[in-house]
Amino acid sequence: MASSSAARRLQDKTVLITGASSGIGKSTALEFARTAPSNGLRIIVTARRLESLQQLAADIDKETSGGVKVLPVQLDVSDPQQVRGLVPGLPEEWKGIDVLVNNAGLVKGVAKAPEIAEEDIKVMFDTNVTGLINVTQAILPIFKKRPNGGAGDIINVGSIAGRDPYPGGSIYCATKAAVRSFTDALRKELISTRIRVIEIDPGQVETEFSIVRFYGDKAKADKVYEGGEPLTPEDIAEVIVFTATRRENVVIADTLIFPQHQVSC
């Protein structure tokens, strides 16, 4: 049976996804696997929760009958030492990464200045900004070593919050604005290469995101989604995989996605 052009473009590729234990990251791993279930695709899934990654790897192995290889790697992107050890710690046959999906991120609280907790500020910047930059810097040398100036895809998951800040979200919004600026600058720095730099900015998506924001209070988290139908992680995963499977000269540089009921944060 003939494969799709998207599947052919993923043939023998290696994809690395951060924050892959749940939500958008998990759905993205599944969507890559379903797009190219028998084309030699390899997926490195990273997150802090190793057991969840191992279950994801088993699910993909079962669904693709072993056609997609998955490597679970425990990684806290907010820990620079762990990020430095990421590539050296990979098996040799997994080091040729072609696509990086910087998805790991979180939000803590709804406090307004001057009541924002210092530890919440630190964990959001360490994860959403410094972590994303450090992972990018760890993988970029692999891309740059390729012929003709280098090749590879860097896909950063931002947020509508980086464009449209809202009360009670000042720090999270600031982190996503920083991601947007870093992404835009990186694209300009790499313009003479074949390395694509892509940003996906979701609006409201129903994941564990709000549960983390409210420190595990599911009742408060559920109220966030009342009165509207949020996006699903699968919605964003489909767009991420779409951007990675375009012809090499096509860069989906900037994509804003929100549900029908939403026009801003």
N, C-alpha and C positions, 0 to 999 in steps of 0.2 A: 504494500500500500504506500502511495506517495506521501511524503511528509510535507507539512506546510512550510512556507518560507521562514516563518518564525522558528520552527523546529530546526530547520537546516542551519540557521544562523547561530543556534546554540550548540551545534554539533561539537563534541569534544571540548566544550568550554568548562571553565571552573568559576563558580559564583560564590562569593562570600557575603553572608547576610548577618548583620549585628542585630541584637534584640530579637532573636528568632524563636524564643520559647513560647510566645503567645502573640495575639493580635496581628498587626500588619506584617511583622517579620515572619511569623509562622505561616500566614496565608501566602506570603510571597514565595517562600520555599516550596509550598505545595503547588502554586501556580507555575513556577519554573518547571517543576517535575512533570506536571500534566501537559505542559506545552511541548516538552521534548522527552517523552518517556523512554525512548530507546535510541538516543543519539549520542551516547557516551558522555552525557552531562554529569558533572560533579558539583555538589553543593556543600559548602562549608557553613554550618549553622552555629552561631555563637550566641551566648547569653550567660547570665549568672546561674541559671537553674539547669544543671546538667541533665537531671532526670527527664525534664520536659523535652530537652533536645534529643535525648536518646529515644523517647517515645515517638517524636516527630520523624526521626530517621527510620524507625521500624515501620511507621505508617507509610512513608514514601516507598520504602523497599517493597512492602506488600502490594501497594497500589500499582507500582511500575514493574512488578515481578523481577526486581533486581536490576532494572534497566537504568536507573539513576542511582549513582553512588552518593551517599551522604556521610559527612564527617562531623559529628558533634564536638564542639570545642567550648569548654567553660571559659568565659571571658567577661570581666567587668571593665567596660570601656573607660570608666572613671578612674581606673588604676593605671597610671602610665607604665609601671613596671610590667604589668600583665600585657599591655598592648605591645611594648617593646619585644616581649617574648613570643608574640603570636606567630609571626612568619618563621622565625628560627625553629619553633616547636612543631611546625607542620611536617608530615611525611613528605619526602622529596617530590613524589608524584602529585602532590596537592599544592605545591608552591606557585604554580603557573597561573595565578588568579587572573581572570579576564574581566569580571564584573564585580564591583564592590557596591553593596547596598548599605549605606549608613542609615540604619533605621532606629538604633537604640536611642531612647529618649524618655523623659518623664517630666511630670509636673508635681509640685508639692504645695498644697494649701491654696487659700484664696485671700490671704492677708494683704492688707494695703500698708504702704509706708506710713508711719515708722514702725509698724508692728510685725514686719516680715522677719521670720526667724533666720539667723545667720546660717544655721546648718542647712536650711531649705535653699537659700541662695547658693550656697557652695555646691550642694549635690546637683542642682539643676545646671549650673555652669560647667561643673566637672564632667557631667554626663553628656549634656546636649551640645556643648560647644567644644571644650577641650578634648573630650573623648572622641568626638567626630573628627576633629582636626588630627589628633594623634593617630587614629586608625588610618585616615587618608594618607598621612605621611609614612606610615608603615608599609602601605600597599603600593603607593605611587612609584617607588623605584622599580618595582616589577614591571609596571606598565611602560616606564620610560626606557627600559632596556630593549624593548622590541624594535625591530627594524623600522626605517623611515620615520624616525622621530618618536616612535612609541605608539602604543595602542592599548585601549581598555576603556571601560565605562565606570565612572563614579556617579552613583545615583544617591543624592542626599534627600532624605525625607524631612521636609521643613514643616510649615504649618501656616494656615491663614493668619494665625496669631502673629507671625513675623511681619505681616503687612498691615494688620488692623488691630492694634493693641486695645485691651479692654480692662476696665477696673477689676482689681483683684487678681490680675494675671500679669502684672508688670514684669516680673522676673522671667517667667516662662516666655512671654512675648519678646523680651529683650534677647533671650537665648536664641529664639528662632529668627529674629532679625539678624543676629550675628551669623547664623548659619547661611542666611540668604546672601549677606555681604561676602562671606568667605567663598561661597559657591560662585558668585559672579566674578570675583577677583581671580579665582583659580581657573575659571574658563578662559579668561583673558591671558593669563600666564601660560596656558597650554595651547594657545590658538594655533601655533605652528606644528602641533602634533596631531595624531589621530586619536588622541584621548578625549572622549566625550565627557562633559560635565553637565549633569542633569539635576534639576530640582523638582520634586513633587511636593506640592503644598496642599494637604488635605484640610477640609473644613471639619465639621463634627462627625466623628467616627466612634461607634460604640465598641470599646475594647476595655481592657483593665485600666486604661488611662485614668478614668475618673475615680476608680476605686483607690488607686495609688494617691491621687490628688487629695482625697478625703481620708487618708491614713487608714484605709481598710473598711470604711463605713459604706457598705453597699447601698443602704437605703438612701443616703445622701447622693451617692453616685447615680442611682437610678433616676432621681429627680431631674438630673441634668438633661435627660433624653425625653422627658415628658412633653407631650404636645407636638411632637414632630417625629419624623422617621430618619434617624441618622444613617450615614453611610456605614457599610460593613467593611471589615478588614479586607475581604475579598475584592471589593470595589477598587481599593487602592492597589492591591496586589496585581490586579489585571493591568492597571495603568503602568506600574513599575515594569512589569514584564514586557509590555508593549514598547516602552521606550528603549529597552535593552535589545529588542529584536528588530529594530529598524535597520535599513541599509546603512553601512558604515558612515556615509556622508550626511546622514540625517540626524540632527541633534534636536531632541525635544527638550529645549533648554529650560522651559519654565511652564509649569502646569499647575493651575489652581482648580481644585475639585471640591465642591460642596453639595449637600443634598438640596433637593428642590425648595425646601422651606427656608433655607438659609441664604442671606445676602451679605452678612458680615458676622464678626464674632459676637 
